[in-house]
Structure formats: structure tokens, C-alpha cells
Amino acid sequence: MAAGEQVDRARAQLFGEVAELYDTARPGYSDALVTEVLAYAALGGRTAVEVGAGTGKATVPFAEPGTPLVCIEPDPRMAEVLRRNTARFPAVRVRSGRFEDWRPGGRRFGLLLAASSWHWVDPQRRWDLAHGALAPGGALALFWNPHRVRDARLQAALAEVDRRYGMANTPHGEPASSFGEVPGSSLGPDGWPEAECRRDGRFTDLRAVRYRQDRSYDTDGYLDLLASLSAYRALPSGRRGQVLAETARVLEAHGGRIAMDHFSDLFLARAR
């Protein structure tokens, strides 16, 4: 999302309708990514803050090595699942509310991370808020989990369903070959934060890293993933049921499984 665009607040709240499904269906993040971020941040016991923590898909692997975390989640239904998932980590605290409304109380943090959530933060304020939350030298880690279908014929058949229903930005909308090798290529130049960060000028030591994993879903698992995405949540329930049913028929006609390239694209920067 470019800086001049506005966040769709209603759409950002759709995930809470299916918080439990989101928690079970969404993929997590690469262990190598977590290791990279923690090495870059070199927290040394300092606290990290997570923006838009959701149900804890990234929170849990960051908390497991003992990272102290303040997790900010705007949807109370997602925050309820997040609290349950992090109950075994005494150094994790959950705060309900928007990052834009959160007040750190004079604290400055060693790491600010956002897992598939940075694009939901107000583009006019997010760089000010991030820089204000970080101590000098503190790390910013923004990352996403793009994925694409390997089988070109299956992808084309699924994309035809999308076309008939006017769907956009689905995991099968483009073939895996469209990704390229550059981190953030799936988001496009306006979606990847590097250009905005450079224009802001208050961050240094910019880095971008991509991690790749193989992932496979059966029909039910893939439909659950789709049903947790905002593009599908935004549809009227009847139309959502229709497009998911047609997607299921395509998957079953191709053997009932879908193999995907699953990436974790990471952007790192350091506050001056």
C-alpha cells in the first residue's frame, strides 16, 4: 500500500469474524526468519513490540526463545485467541487496540515487528509511529508470507474461477513463476516498504531476505486458508460459498491437493 492510500478499516476487522479459523488455517513463519530478525536486533534482554499480532502466528516463535514482547492487536476476538496462545509465555503482554492509538508511555523498544500487518497501519503515520517507538539503533522487521501455485494448469483453472467472480489478490491468482527472485516482488513496488523507508530517511542498514518452503494443502485445508483471507471475508456469505464450492470442484478435479511455493519475505531496517 502506497503512502497516499487509505487503510480500509472495515476490511481490516474482518479477520476477527473467523479468529479460530485464521489461527488454524494460516501458515506460520520460517524459523530461519525468526533467527535472522533476533540476530539483527541483538535485543540483549530489551523488549520488542509487535504491531497487529493477530492470533500469534509470529508471536509464538519469537516468544519461544524468551523474547519479551508487547503485542498490539486491534480486534478483540483475535486478541482473545492471542492471549490463549501466549499464556505459557510470562514475558508476553497483549494490548487490545490500534497501533495508531497505542501510547508506549515513554518506553523505547529494541525491535518493532509486523507480520503481514504493516499494510493495515495508517500510511500517513506508520513511519513516525515506528521511529517514535524504537530506541536509537532499534530494529524494524516487516514480513509477509506470499505463496503461489506450482502446477500451471491448476493455477489457470483456479484463476478462471477468480475471473468469473471478480476475485483479486488470491494465493492462486498468479503462477509461482511470476514471483521472481527479489524479496517483496509479490507485493509490487508500492506494497514493499523499502522505497517508503528510504524516503523517510530516519532508518539505516536496510536489508531484504527471502526464505522459501514447500507447502501442500488438501482441498479442505486450502478452502480454510481462502476463507480466512480478507478478499473472501468481504464477500456476501452466499457468494463466498459459491466461489469456494467452485474452487473445491477444480481442486478435486486435479487430485484434491495443491502444491505451493511458500515464501517469507523479510524487510529489515535500523532506527537512526
C-alpha positions in Angstrom: 0.0 0.0 0.0 1.5 3.3 -1.1 1.8 6.2 1.4 -1.0 8.1 -0.4 -3.6 5.3 0.1 -6.0 4.9 2.9 -6.5 1.8 5.1 -9.8 0.1 4.8 -10.7 -0.2 8.5 -13.8 -2.3 7.9 -11.8 -4.8 5.9 -9.1 -4.9 8.5 -11.6 -6.0 11.1 -12.9 -8.9 9.0 -10.4 -11.5 10.4 -12.0 -11.4 13.8 -15.1 -13.0 12.4 -13.1 -16.2 11.9 -10.4 -15.8 14.5 -10.2 -19.6 15.3 -10.2 -20.5 11.6 -7.5 -17.9 11.0 -5.4 -19.4 13.8 -5.6 -23.0 12.4 -5.5 -22.3 8.7 -2.9 -19.6 8.2 0.7 -20.7 7.8 3.4 -19.6 10.2 6.7 -18.1 9.6 10.1 -19.6 8.8 12.3 -20.5 11.8 15.2 -19.0 9.8 13.4 -15.7 9.6 12.9 -15.5 13.4 16.6 -16.3 13.9 17.6 -13.7 11.4 15.5 -11.0 13.0 16.6 -11.7 16.5 20.3 -11.8 15.4 19.8 -8.4 13.6 18.0 -6.8 16.6 20.5 -8.1 19.2 18.0 -7.3 21.9 20.1 -8.3 24.9 17.0 -8.6 27.1 15.3 -5.5 25.7 11.6 -5.7 24.9 10.1 -6.0 21.4 6.7 -4.6 20.3 4.6 -6.4 17.7 2.1 -4.5 15.6 -1.1 -6.3 14.5 -0.2 -9.5 16.3 -3.3 -11.4 15.2 -3.6 -14.7 16.9 0.1 -15.1 17.4 1.3 -16.8 14.2 4.6 -14.8 14.5 4.3 -14.0 18.3 4.8 -17.6 19.4 8.1 -18.4 17.6 9.5 -15.0 18.7 8.4 -15.7 22.3 9.8 -19.3 22.5 13.4 -18.2 22.9 12.3 -15.9 25.7 11.9 -12.6 23.9 9.9 -10.0 26.0 7.1 -8.8 23.8 4.3 -6.2 23.9 1.7 -7.3 21.3 -0.8 -4.8 20.0 -3.9 -6.3 18.3 -6.9 -4.1 17.2 -9.5 -6.8 17.1 -10.7 -8.1 20.5 -11.7 -11.5 19.0 -8.2 -12.0 17.6 -6.6 -10.8 20.8 -8.6 -13.4 22.8 -7.0 -16.2 20.8 -3.6 -14.4 21.0 -3.8 -14.4 24.8 -4.6 -18.1 24.9 -1.8 -18.9 22.5 0.8 -16.9 24.6 -0.5 -17.8 28.1 2.6 -20.0 28.6 5.0 -17.1 28.0 5.2 -14.8 31.0 7.2 -12.2 29.1 4.4 -11.6 26.6 1.8 -8.9 27.2 -1.2 -8.3 24.9 -2.7 -4.9 24.4 -6.0 -4.5 22.6 -6.3 -1.5 20.3 -4.8 0.0 17.2 -1.1 0.8 16.9 -2.1 4.3 15.9 -3.9 4.8 19.3 -1.3 3.0 21.5 0.8 5.0 23.8 4.2 3.4 24.8 4.4 5.6 27.9 7.8 6.9 27.2 9.3 3.5 26.6 11.5 2.9 23.6 11.9 -0.6 22.2 14.7 -2.7 20.7 12.6 -4.2 18.0 9.3 -3.4 16.2 7.9 -6.3 14.1 4.9 -6.6 11.9 3.9 -9.9 10.4 1.6 -9.5 7.4 0.1 -6.4 9.1 2.1 -3.3 8.2 -0.2 -2.6 5.2 -3.1 -2.2 7.7 -1.3 0.7 9.6 -2.1 4.2 8.5 0.4 5.0 5.8 0.5 8.7 6.7 1.6 7.9 10.3 3.3 4.5 10.4 6.9 5.6 9.9 6.5 8.3 12.6 5.0 5.8 15.0 7.6 3.2 14.3 10.5 5.5 14.7 9.0 7.0 17.8 8.6 3.5 19.4 12.2 2.4 18.7 15.3 3.2 20.7 18.2 4.6 18.7 19.6 1.6 16.8 16.4 -0.3 17.4 15.4 -2.8 14.6 12.3 -2.7 12.4 11.3 -6.1 10.9 8.4 -6.2 8.4 7.5 -9.5 6.8 4.9 -11.3 4.7 4.0 -14.8 3.6 3.3 -14.8 -0.1 2.5 -18.2 -1.8 1.8 -19.3 -5.3 0.7 -22.5 -7.1 3.3 -24.6 -8.8 1.0 -26.5 -11.3 0.4 -24.1 -14.1 -2.7 -25.9 -15.3 -4.3 -26.0 -11.9 -3.4 -22.3 -11.4 -5.0 -21.4 -14.7 -8.2 -23.3 -13.7 -8.4 -21.6 -10.3 -7.7 -18.2 -11.9 -10.6 -18.7 -14.2 -12.9 -19.2 -11.1 -11.4 -15.9 -9.8 -12.2 -14.2 -13.0 -15.8 -15.3 -13.1 -16.3 -14.0 -9.5 -14.2 -10.8 -9.8 -11.7 -12.0 -7.2 -8.3 -10.4 -6.9 -5.2 -10.9 -4.8 -5.8 -14.6 -4.1 -2.9 -17.0 -3.4 -3.5 -18.7 -6.8 -4.1 -15.6 -8.8 -0.6 -15.8 -10.4 1.7 -18.7 -11.2 4.7 -19.4 -9.0 6.9 -18.4 -11.9 5.7 -14.8 -11.7 7.4 -14.2 -8.3 10.9 -13.6 -9.5 13.9 -13.8 -7.1 13.7 -10.5 -5.3 12.1 -10.3 -1.8 8.9 -8.4 -1.9 8.3 -8.9 -5.6 4.8 -10.4 -4.9 3.8 -7.1 -3.3 5.0 -4.8 -6.1 7.0 -1.6 -5.6 4.1 0.1 -3.9 3.5 -2.7 -1.4 7.1 -3.4 -0.4 8.2 -0.9 2.2 11.8 -0.2 1.1 11.0 2.8 -1.1 8.9 4.4 1.7 11.6 3.7 4.2 14.3 5.3 2.1 12.2 8.4 1.6 11.6 8.7 5.3 15.3 8.9 5.9 15.3 8.0 9.6 16.4 4.4 9.1 19.6 2.8 8.0 21.1 -0.6 7.4 18.3 -1.7 5.1 18.2 -5.4 4.2 15.8 -7.7 2.4 15.8 -11.5 2.7 13.6 -14.3 1.2 13.0 -17.7 2.7 11.3 -20.5 0.7 9.5 -23.5 1.9 7.4 -26.3 0.2 3.8 -26.4 1.2 0.9 -28.6 0.2 -2.8 -28.4 1.1 -5.7 -30.9 0.7 -8.9 -29.4 -0.6 -10.4 -28.7 2.8 -7.2 -27.1 4.1 -6.9 -24.8 1.1 -10.5 -23.8 1.4 -10.0 -22.9 5.1 -7.0 -20.8 4.1 -9.0 -18.9 1.5 -11.9 -18.5 3.9 -9.6 -16.7 6.3 -8.5 -14.1 3.7 -10.0 -10.6 3.6 -10.7 -11.0 -0.1 -13.1 -13.8 0.7 -14.4 -12.5 4.0 -15.5 -9.3 2.3 -17.9 -11.2 0.0 -21.6 -11.8 0.9 -21.8 -15.2 2.6 -23.8 -16.7 -0.3 -21.3 -15.6 -2.9 -18.4 -16.7 -0.8 -19.9 -20.1 -0.5 -20.3 -20.3 -4.3 -16.8 -19.3 -5.1 -15.4 -21.7 -2.5 -17.5 -24.5 -3.9 -16.3 -23.9 -7.4 -12.7 -23.7 -6.2 -13.2 -27.1 -4.4 -14.5 -28.7 -7.6 -11.4 -27.5 -9.5 -9.1 -28.9 -6.8 -10.9 -32.2 -6.7 -10.7 -32.5 -10.5 -6.9 -32.1 -10.1 -6.4 -34.7 -7.5 -7.6 -33.0 -4.3 -4.2 -31.4 -3.4 -2.4 -28.2 -4.2 1.4 -27.8 -4.0 2.6 -24.3 -3.4 5.8 -22.3 -3.2 5.6 -20.6 0.2 7.9 -17.6 0.8 8.7 -15.5 3.8 9.8 -12.1 2.6 11.6 -10.0 5.2 12.5 -6.3 5.3 14.9 -5.0 8.0 15.9 -1.5 8.9 17.5 0.2 11.9 16.4 3.5 13.5 18.9 6.2 13.4 
